[in-house]
């Protein structure tokens, strides 16, 4: 956006310093005039006639006062220019860093030294902002690369199946159609998961009181057939737990947590425990499952897009697309909550979600 040219901040400060110094000098001269020269008589009344009068003192005082004011003006301009430059030097460093970031380099940091003042605080805030921008940009680049790879796979499989059907008319069309249906269902599921992840990251949703215990029961009821087929015991406990947020997003969050616990509960015959608990300032949801032992260094990466832990689930109902815990993490952040993942000593995972509690006077939404 074009702007009309104006004075720089350094020049404005310089003029301000010089102006205040000139004003202070003028006030001092005025004080001298008011409290000294005004009491000097206009005429000489001394016996010898050599005592100075007001007229003589004014003639001597006025040129000296003018010279003093001129000196104060020059001294104020020069000193103000130097002082303003020293005062604004940190802003120059911050502006250079912002210009570097605007050109696409987010790795530069100011790292301003010195005492904690306004400029140091501004520089620290700017460095923190660059850290977050660089982190988010890296996540988006990895996410875009992974999403492109994941979407290319089902499209390539579909193309291969269509080529087979066209080149071999004797091929079983029913089997090809079924495989195409499975591949397309996976592509649609991945696309819907990407859209949901974007919506959660934007925080573009209405907030309302929600009972997490009811949400947990609904998610468990939906996934109960899957748990039974895999021989997993699914247990839901806990009383009324108040939270504030989007009921559909929170349902998807709990469903993803329970589904992840069921699908990765190997070998068969394990258990999944879902528990809700009301605390003074938060509603807590805890999902715990048995399974393989997870390396501690692997757990922090599970919330990254397209991470599937030790198992890559590709086939069957509720096949994973690698976005389950990524969506959970985004939904929790969008609701100003926290997600804690910890490996069980005996194997499996413990996921704990804490969401801000709703006011007791507000009745949670029942669905």
Secondary structure as GFF3:
##gff-version 3
##sequence-region A 1 367
A	DSSP	alpha_helix	9	35	.	.	.	ID=ss1
A	DSSP	three_ten_helix	37	39	.	.	.	ID=ss2
A	DSSP	alpha_helix	54	102	.	.	.	ID=ss3
A	DSSP	alpha_helix	118	167	.	.	.	ID=ss4
A	DSSP	alpha_helix	173	202	.	.	.	ID=ss5
A	DSSP	beta_strand	208	211	.	.	.	ID=ss6
A	DSSP	alpha_helix	212	229	.	.	.	ID=ss7
A	DSSP	beta_strand	233	237	.	.	.	ID=ss8
A	DSSP	beta_strand	242	245	.	.	.	ID=ss9
A	DSSP	alpha_helix	247	263	.	.	.	ID=ss10
A	DSSP	beta_strand	271	278	.	.	.	ID=ss11
A	DSSP	beta_strand	282	289	.	.	.	ID=ss12
A	DSSP	alpha_helix	296	299	.	.	.	ID=ss13
A	DSSP	alpha_helix	324	334	.	.	.	ID=ss14
A	DSSP	beta_strand	338	343	.	.	.	ID=ss15
A	DSSP	beta_strand	349	356	.	.	.	ID=ss16
###
